[in-house]
Amino acid sequence: MNDVAAQITLGPVLFNWQPDHWRDFYFRIADEAPVQTVYLGEVLCSKRAPLFAEHYEAVTERLRAARKTVVFSTLSEVTQNLDRKLVESVAASQNDLVEANDASALPQLAGRPHHIGPFINVYNERSVAVLAESGACNFCLPVEMPAATIGALCRETQSLDATFEVMVFGRMPLALSARCYHARAHARTKDSCRFVCENDPDGLELRTLSGQPFLAVNGIQTLSYDFLNLIDRVEDLRGLGVSRFRLSPHSCDMVRVAQAFCGLLDGTITATEAAEALIGLNLPGPFSTGFYHGKAALSRSLQ
């Protein structure tokens, strides 16, 4: 199950960062981060996409010059014509690899290699087989899949020419809504939000009535409050058949995060050393093991 070389990947930025900051972030990733594949694209709000349009060409060229594979991600939810047109424009490029995050992209991608993102519900081997028949070559599995299920899925699909990717760092995407939580939290409508989500570069923290931090929101998206960190589970996942390990971008030092995970995969540092390298990232939430164990997430005192 370990025939495919392991690699660290960087998922698309989920948040509404300032366009210049977004561009500079990817420039630094190109120049300094030991990641092999970088996903680009707006996956949550079609209104945000034009904000970054002027930088896509320069970012793509910089990443490719650094010998990184660029994959363009589609929206994860299509509810209006503007969303549909954005998905169609991303999927229309025949010369680029595309990651589908909504089923609306699949007809345009059929017959050519493409990726399946974590927002498409792939939970069993039959789903993998059907999508692979249409050209899907890589599956980033939903974050709620525990290790036992990931192992079974990899084991039962060994005969297929497909790789499996698992998110191992970042706030976990849990749900999507047609309603924009950010706009509502600021007494605005979705259509007149004035891009208020730009104020929360890692998501807007939610608290229970008793004041306990609970979840985070990002536009239409619900995220975990905790930050998934499976750096000491990478070798176990590798043994299950996972070959690609996704980091989800946040406002912390993502080059440092990538170096820690890459050093672990390369064998230049131990799991303990890799975990220690992530101490002090100043994230607005604790680390946890997410759904890895198939039960309530275990908080981790690595910070």
N, C-alpha and C positions, 0 to 999 in steps of 0.2 A: 504493500500500500504506500510505500515511501519512494517509489521510482521517480516521481516528479519532484524536481528541485523546489525547495521551499523558498518563498519570497515574502517580503513585507510590502503591503500595498497601502495607499493613502486614499481614503474615501473622499467624496465630494464635501466641500464646506457646506454644512447645513444651515448656517446662520447668515444674517444679513450684515456682513462686515462692510466698512467703507470701501468703495471700489479700489482706491489706491492701496489700501492696506491689504486687500484681497490679492491684488497683483503682486505686491512685494512679498507676501507670504509664499506664493508659488515660486517666485524668483529664488527665494532662499531655499525652498524645498529642492528646486532644480540644482542649485549650486552646492548644497551641503548635506541633504538628507539621503541616507542609503536605502531609499525605497525604489522598487523596480517598476511599479505600476502606479499611476496617479489618475484618479477619476475626477473629471471636471464637469460642472453643470449645475443648474438650479433644479433641485428636486422637490421643492416645497411650494413655491409661489411664482407663478408666471409673471407677476408684476415686477418681481425683483430682477428677472433675467436681463432686461435692457440696461440695468445699472452697470453690469460688468461686460457688456458686449464689446466695448472698445478695447478691452484688454485681452480677450480670448486669443487672438492671433499671436500676440507677443508672448503670452504665457505658454501657449502650446509650443511655439518655436523654441523657447528657452528650455522647456522640459525635454523636448525631443533632442535638442542639441546635447543635453546631458545624458542621452541614451536611456531615457525613461519611456515606457509605453504609456500613451495617453488614451484613456477610455472616456467617452462622453456619456454622461448619465442623463436619463430622461426624468421628467416629473413623476412623482409617486402617486398623484391623484389628478384626475381630469374631470372637471365639473362644468366647464364652460368652453366656448369656442377658442378663446385665447390660449387656454391650456392645451387643447387639441392641436392647435397650430404650432405651438412650441414643441410638442412631442414629435409632430410630423417633420419639423425642420431639423431636429436633432437626428432622427432616425433616417432621414433622407440621404445623408452623406454615405455614399457607397464605399469610400476609401478609408473610413474611420471605424474603429471598434466602438460599439455602443452598448451601454448597460441599460436594459429595460427595467424600470421600476414600477411600471403599470402595464396591464395587459393590452392597453390600446397601442403600445409600440410594437407588439409581437408580429402583427401581419406584415408590417413594413420590413421587419428584420428576418423574416422567414427565408430560409435558403442560404443564408450567409452567416459566418461566425459572429456570435454576439454573446454578451454576458447577461445573466439574470441577477438583478439586485435584491437586497434584503427586504424590500417592500413588497415583493411578489411572494405569495405564500406557497413555498415549496417545502412540503413536510414529509413526502414519501417518495419511494423509488419510482413509482409509476409516473408521478409528475415530472421527475427528472428525465425519465426515458422519453416521454412525449415531447418535452421541450428540447431535448438533445436531438431528436429526430428533425426538428426544424432549424437546427444550427446552433443552439445554445452550447457553449463550450466551457463556461465557468459559472458556478452558482455561489453567490454570497448568501449564506443561509440566514433565516430570520434569527434575531438575537434571543428569542425565547426558547430555542431548541437546546435541551440539555445535552451533556456529553454522550450519554447513552444513546440518544436518538441520532445524534450526529454520527456516531460510530456505526450504528446499524445502517444508516442511509449510505455511507461511504462503502460499507462492506457489500451491500446488495447491488451496488451500481458499478462495481469494479470493471465490468466488461465494456462500459461506455467510455467514450473518449471525452471525458469531462473532468475538470478540476473543481475542488471545493474550497471556498473562502469563508472565513469566520471572523467576525468583528472581535477584536481582543482589547481595544482601548477606546474609551470615550463614553459619553452619556448615551444610554441605549434608547433608540427610537421605539416607542411602544404603541402609538396609535396616531391616526390622522382624522381630521374632522373637516366638514365643509365650512365650518365656522372658524374665523380667526380669533384665537384666544387673546393674542396680544392686543388686537384692536379693541376687543370687548373690555379688556382689563383697563383700558384708558378711555372708556366711554366713547369709542369711535366705531364706525361700521367697517366692514371688510373693504368696501370700495373707497372709503375715505380714511384709510388707516394712517396716511402720511408716513408710512414706513417706520412706525414706532418701534418695530422689532430691532432696529439698528442700535437701540440703547442697551441691548443685552447680548453681548458677543458670545456667551455660552448658554443662552436661554434664560428665561425669567423664572426665578424660583417660586414655587408654590408652598404654602404652609397649611397645616390643618387648623381647625378652630382652636386647638390648644397650643398653636404656635410652633409645632414641630415641622421641620422641612420634609416635604413629601415627594413632590414631582417637580419638573420644570417644563415650561412650554416655549415653543418657538414658532410663532405664527399659528398655523393650523395643526402643528405637531405637538404631541405629548411625549416628553422624554423622562427618563429616570432622573432622580435627584443625584443618586450615586454615579460615580464614574467607573464603568467596567474596566477592570485591569486583570487580564489573564496571563501576565508575563511569566508566571511560574507554572502555567498549564500548557504552554506552547508545545513542549516536547510530548505531553500526553495527547494533545490534539494531533500532532504530527503522526503519532502512532495509530491514531484512529483513521487516518487517511486524508486529513486536511493539509493542503500544501500552500495556501495563501492566507496571510494573517493581516486583517484590515485595521488600520488606525483611523479613527474618526477625528478630523481636525478640530482643535479648540484653541483658545487664545494663549495657552501656555507654550512653552518651548517645544514645538513638535519635532524639531531636528534632534533634540536630546532624547525625546521619546523613541524616535525611529532608530537612533543609534543604539539604545538599550536593547530593543527587540532584535535588531540586526546582529548585534554582538552576541546575543544568546543563540541565535540560529547559526551563526558562523562558528560558534564554539570558542570565541575569544574571551568570553566572560561566563561566569556561572549564573544559574538562575538567581541565586542570592545576590550576586553583584548587580545583575540586571534590575532586580527589584529595588535595590538600594539606590540605583541611578535615577529612579523616578521619585525619590523622596524630595520634597520641597518644590514641587511644581506650582504650588499656590493655586490649586484648583478650587472653585467654589462648592466643594462637596467632597465626601470621602470616597475612597476606592471600595469596590465590592466585586464579588465573583459572579454577579448577575444570575442568570438562570443555569449556570454551568452544572450545578449539582442537582437540578430538578426540584429544588425547594427554595424557600425564601433566601434571598441573597445574603451572603455572609460579608459583613462589613470588614474592611481591612485597614489596619493602622500602619500603612506604609508611608503616610505623609508626615 
